[in-house]
Amino acid sequence: MGKPLPEQQLTQRVQLELPVDVLRRLLRERSLVASEFRCLNRNSSRAGWRALKESLME
């Protein structure tokens, strides 16, 4: 593969957008946990909490 990333790059953040279904799947499969992400606006926050709740009920 490529060179190891410098320490500074390991702490950078990436802003991305993904479909709610993908978020729900990642949460359900425990590939992502709620403490690892934050929503950047009110609508995203509502959708994130709904996805989290639904992933726990499945």
C-alpha positions as CSV (number, residue, x, y, z in Angstrom):
1,M,0.0,0.0,0.0
2,G,1.1,3.6,0.5
3,K,3.2,5.3,3.1
4,P,2.0,5.5,6.7
5,L,0.1,8.7,7.4
6,P,1.9,11.4,9.4
7,E,0.5,11.7,12.9
8,Q,-1.2,15.0,12.1
9,Q,-3.3,13.4,9.3
10,L,-4.5,10.7,11.7
11,T,-6.3,13.3,13.8
12,Q,-8.0,15.1,11.0
13,R,-11.8,14.9,10.5
14,V,-13.8,14.1,7.4
15,Q,-17.2,15.6,6.8
16,L,-19.4,13.3,4.7
17,E,-23.0,12.6,3.9
18,L,-24.6,9.2,3.6
19,P,-28.1,7.8,3.2
20,V,-30.0,7.1,6.4
21,D,-30.3,3.4,5.4
22,V,-26.5,3.1,5.3
23,L,-26.2,4.8,8.7
24,R,-28.8,2.5,10.1
25,R,-27.0,-0.6,8.7
26,L,-23.6,0.6,10.1
27,L,-25.1,1.1,13.5
28,R,-27.0,-2.2,13.4
29,E,-23.8,-4.1,12.4
30,R,-21.9,-2.3,15.1
31,S,-19.5,-1.0,12.4
32,L,-20.2,2.5,13.8
33,V,-21.3,3.6,17.2
34,A,-23.1,6.7,18.1
35,S,-20.2,8.2,20.1
36,E,-18.1,8.1,16.9
37,F,-20.1,10.6,14.9
38,R,-21.9,13.9,15.3
39,C,-24.7,15.5,13.3
40,L,-24.0,18.9,11.9
41,N,-27.6,20.3,11.9
42,R,-31.0,19.7,13.5
43,N,-32.5,17.6,10.6
44,S,-29.4,15.3,10.6
45,S,-29.6,15.0,14.3
46,R,-33.2,13.9,14.2
47,A,-32.4,11.4,11.5
48,G,-29.4,10.1,13.3
49,W,-31.3,9.5,16.5
50,R,-34.1,7.8,14.6
51,A,-31.5,5.6,12.8
52,L,-29.9,4.7,16.1
53,K,-33.3,3.9,17.7
54,E,-34.3,1.7,14.7
55,S,-31.0,-0.1,14.7
56,L,-31.4,-1.0,18.3
57,M,-34.9,-2.4,17.7
58,E,-33.9,-4.8,14.9
